[in-house]
Amino acid sequence: MKFRTLFAAAVIGAASFAPAIAADEPQVVRQEMMKKVGGATGAMAKMVKGESDFDAAAALAALTTIAEVAAGYGEQFPEGSDTGFETEAAPAIWTDRAGFDAKLADFKASADAAVAAAPADLDALKAVFGPLTQNCGACHETYRLKSS
């Protein structure tokens, strides 16, 4: 009876430990980071498209989220993290690291500029949103695998 209890406890413990390990994997971390960027971009896109009212505080919060992600995103691509956890990272990240880093620097610069601009109206948001999303998309063209 003791053996079954210990075995059950070990199985339950291992099952709860596995997600903790996966959560620290760079593939998982960068996917979570991109989900944050996607959510922030989506909120601003609704404002830009007129699907929701402009909200200066929400726009600045979204831009700040993107800038914060951009600041540490490049660190989530160490050697050996090119596969696993359903990563969409293209091999070009590791074969053209200088190009990837340059695209990330452009993205971070546009995010930082957008935060510094602190858009106070819809036109100001549109002015920073375009370059920001262009830099985001430019990186995806080369450094992200297309989902099937």
C-alpha positions, 0 to 999 in steps of 0.5 A: 500500500505504501508503495502505491501511495509513493508511486502515485505521489511521484507520478503526480509530482513529475506531471506537475514538474514537467510544465515548469521545465517546459515553461523555462525553455526558450522556445516556450518563453519566446512564444509567450512573448510573441503572444503578448506582442500579438495581443498588444498589436491587436488592441492597437489595430482595433483602434487604428481600424476604428473597431474600438475607440482610441484610448491613449492609456491603452495604446501606450500600455500596448506600445510599452508591452511591445518595447519590453518584449523587444528588449529581451526577445533576442536572448531567447534564441540560444544555440540548440533552441531551433527545434522543439515545442512547436517553434516557428523559428526559421533556421536563418536565425542561426545561420544569419544571426547578424541579420536577425539581430539587425531586424530585432534592433529595428523592431526595438527602435521603432517600439522605443520611438513609439513609446517615446512619442506617447500617442495622444490621439488616433493620428499619432498612433497611426504614425507610429503603428505603421513603422512598428508593424512593418518592422515586425513583419519584416522579421517574420518574412525571413526569420519565422517559419510559415505555419501550415 
